[in-house]
Every structure is written in C-alpha cells, then in structure tokens.
Amino acid sequence: MRTALLLAAVPLLAAGCNTSSPGGPAPGTANSFKLDLPVTTTTIKQGTSETVKVKLDRGKEFKEGVALKVTAPDHVKAELSKSTIAAADPPEVELKLTAEKDAAQAEGKVVVTGTPDKGAAVTKDFTIKVTAP
C-alpha cells in the first residue's frame, strides 16, 4: 500500500518543478547552479504584460556571477530586471513578458540561458500562451 502511494506521488512531485540541469565549474556538485523557471504555462493577452520570476539555485560552493539571456517568440518582448546576477546578489530577478497586439494567439517557449563567469552554461525554457484581449 505504501509503495503504491509513493509511486502515485512521484508524477505530482515531478510536475511541481521546472529546474534546469546543473551548470558552472563542476556541474552536479556543490560548485554548480541551476535555473528555476515558472512551472505552469504563463498566459498573456495580446497588448499586455506579465511578470514572472527567474531564480538562480546556487550550490553551497558556487560563488560565480551569472549572465542571463532570454529569447521569446516573435512579437513577445522579454525584459529582465537585471541581466547579471553577481555572486553577492539575491538569486532572483523579474522577467517582464509583453505580448504585442499582433502577437500570434498560440503557445510558445521562452528560453533562458545562464552563463557563469567560469564553467558550463545552462539553458532552460518554459511555456507561454498568448490569447486574445
């Protein structure tokens, strides 16, 4: 019975996170980082904006700055509150997404890349959906 409950809970736990694979000087160790992005689809009406959080999940020994770059679907503007998270900075930045009035009513991917001062970069995406106003 316990095993069945545990197995039933695994998909729920997996659906609750949108974390990248590790990057940095030693990926997969305490000297690495991951990007945490929105878990659910972000819906934006044409001609409006939505703000989401992008979080840097640092390993205990990861002391590097990370440059952030974002790409979004055509006619969706993506603006980070900061394009670099320094080693001493709080680990979270805001990402403002603006769907232009002529943006296609469709789902698309927003791709975030984090490049550390040293080591491997990390790329992760999340889904946005543009709807009619």
Buried (B, 14 or more C-beta within 10 A) or exposed (E): EEEEEEEEEEEEEEEEEBBBEBBBBBBEEEBBBBBBBBEEEBBBBBBBEBEBEBBBBBBEEBBBBBEBBBEBBEBBEBBBEEEBBEEEEEEEBEBEBBBBEEBBEEEBEBBBBBBBBEBBBBBBBBBBBBBEE
